[in-house]
Amino acid sequence: MHSSDSSKTIGGISRDRIAQLRETEGAAFRKARPKSQAKVGNGLPGFFGGVPMHWMNDWPTPFSILVDSARGATITDVDGNRLDDFCLGDTGSMFGHSPPAVARAIRRQAGRGLTYMLPSEDALAIGPLLQQRFRLPFWQIA
């Protein structure tokens, strides 16, 4: 019977090689993001584990990318690196990041009030639009 020591490999790649690649890629990541490292290299203050969402600690990067802006499917970090966003942050995937029509609507509504928990005249149009779009008779906003 052939026995192999699988504790020395992951997926057939030696653990030493994986550690070497992580170190090389980590150094390249840090070099490309000096502003991000200065601001969040030791974690974000006030957040448990130094991150806003616990699963971010599972990322293999030395620290989080600190976003400056996002448009369409592109994120720009505070160091000026432009990144193609293949996950689009969940809700960003519906329209892309900061689509002009949505940004205009948010600015307009922010000037009128945000959390008064009562309908505005927009509700007169929104209910029928939701019925038409999704073919369901009734809606509630949560």
N, C-alpha and C positions, 0 to 999 in steps of 0.2 A: 504494500500500500504506500502510495506517495503522499508525503506530508509536506505542506508548505506553511510557512509562518506568515499568515495573512495580517498579523499585527504590524508588519513592516511596510505594507502597501495599502492603498485605497484605490479600488478599481484598477489594480494592476500597476499603479504608479507609486513609486517609493515615497514614503512619508518625508524623507529628506529632500527629495525633488520638489514635493508640494511646498514644503517650508521655504525652500529657496525661491520658488516662483512667487509665493506670497510676499516675501521680503522685497524682491525686485519690483513687483507691481505696487506694493505699498509705498516704496520709495518714490516711484514715478507719480503715484497719486498725490503724495505730499508735496512733491516738487511743483506740480501743476496747480496746487491750491494753497499758496502761502497765506492768503487772506482768510480763507475758510479755516485753516489750521489755527491761525492766531485767535480767531473768534470762537470756534467750537471744538478745537483739538482736544480739549479736556472735558468735553461734554457741555451741554446747554444748562446753564444755572437754573435751578428751580424745578428741573424735570427729573423724575425718578430714573436712575440709570443714565442720566445725561441726555435722554432723547424724549421727544414728545410722545412717541408710541413705542411700547416695549419691543415690538418685533424689529425695530431698527437696530437693536443691539445684535441681531443675528446676521447683519450684513458683514461681508468680509473686508470692508473698507476700514482704514485706520480711524476715520471720523466721518461724520455726516457731510454730505454736500450741502452747502448753504446757498439757497436759491436767491437770486436777485430778481428774476422775472421769468415769465413763461408765455409763449404765444404759439398757437397751433400745437404741434407735436415737439416743440423745442423748448428746453429749459436752459437758461443762462445763469451760471453761478456767480457769486460775488467776485470771483477771479477772472470773469470774462469767458470762461469755457462754455461752449455751446454743446448741449447734449441732446441727442434724439431720445425722446421719452417714449419707450415702448410699452409702458404700463399706463401712462397718462393719469396717474393718481386717481383711479376709480372714476369719480364723476367727471374729471377732465376728459375722459374718453368719449363722453357723449357729444361734445362739441369742439374738443380741443381746448387748449388753454387760452383764456381771455379773448374769446371771439368778440369782434366789435359790437354786434347787435346785443349780446348778453351784457357786455360791459356798459353799454349805453343805458340799458334797462335798469341795471343795478345802480348806476349813478343817479338816474332819474328818481328811482324809488328812495334811495338814501336821502335825497333832498326833501322828500315828502314824509318820511318817517319809516321806521323799520319794524317795530315790535308792538304795535298798538292792539293786536289780537282782536281786531274787528275787520269786517270786509271793507274794501274800497270799491270804487266803481270798476276797477279792473276785474273784480270777481264776477261781474255781470257778463264779461266776455270769456273769462277763463273756464268757468263751469261747462258751457257748451263746447268750447274747444277741446277740453279733456274728454267729454263724451264722444265727440266726433273722432278724435285721434285714436282713442283706445277702445271704443265701442263698449263702454261700460256705463250704465245709467247714472250712477251716483258716485260722488267723490268727497273725501274729507282731506283736509290739509293738516299734517302733523308737524 
